[in-house]
Amino acid sequence: MDHFDQLTNIQKNILIASIMGDGEITKIYKGSRRKNNSYREHFGMGQIKYREWKMSLIPDLFYITAKSNTLRTRSLPLFTELYPYFYNKEGRKQLPIDLLKYINSPMFLAIIYMDDGTLSISKRHNHLKKSIYLTPNINLYLQNYTYDELQILKSHIFQVFGISFSLNKRKDGFGHILRLTSTKDTYSYLNIITEYVRTCPSMYYKTNWTWRLKEESIILINQHPTYQVIASHYDRHKNYTDSDIQQLISMKNSGMKDKEIALALNRSYWSIVYKLKEIRKDGLL
């Protein structure tokens, strides 16, 4: 893994997610003069801004060919090195199990979601209270991986990020996708990736719940002018009170680890990480 190891941690997570998602490592066929594999990722014009953003993350590696709507790289030893991790002997894409240890950044969650995910919203009308309740759920359409592979990925995501996916049946591919069925986990997922996707507004309809809620509310209020639109939420993701912040600072100063603080305060690990970042920025820690 000489070439892969030269990448930064963020770059590794971007590449793994991209190859698992919309991208592919090209094959080298008999008679080809190419010595190395390359990467390519086809896209529709509606997603050109997203691909330009992705290209900006690793500009020395990615470039776009506008004529074919493709994000690609040159033929490089890096992708020759990575090919057997992502493809089996028959050439079918597979979960890169030996690379899971590198999946440790929210950037992986961001890329795999923007590549293959959707933010579905269920609506519940309460005509007595004249209210419309919106509940977001995240789906990762990874049905090109087997049930066993998705179980392994599901377990890894839970261990690293504390987010619990379920496997839902599909009729295509290998028959299953990953789905977040709890509002808690959906908000956790969106909160975790927030800082990593802020500079990609073309994907806000997936990644920015505040933005998406506003857009949905405009549509629903136009349809039901006398109703109010309410987003489902849960107590664990309530705002931090002054008392919470003081307790958090005290725990951190005492030497407690972020995971220990998260457990003690009944909050997600990444919620604690980002709140501590804000506290440091404000000069309180």
Order of alpha helices (4+ residues) and beta strands (2+ residues): alpha-beta-beta-alpha-beta-beta-alpha-alpha-beta-beta-alpha-beta-beta-alpha-alpha-alpha-beta-alpha-alpha-alpha
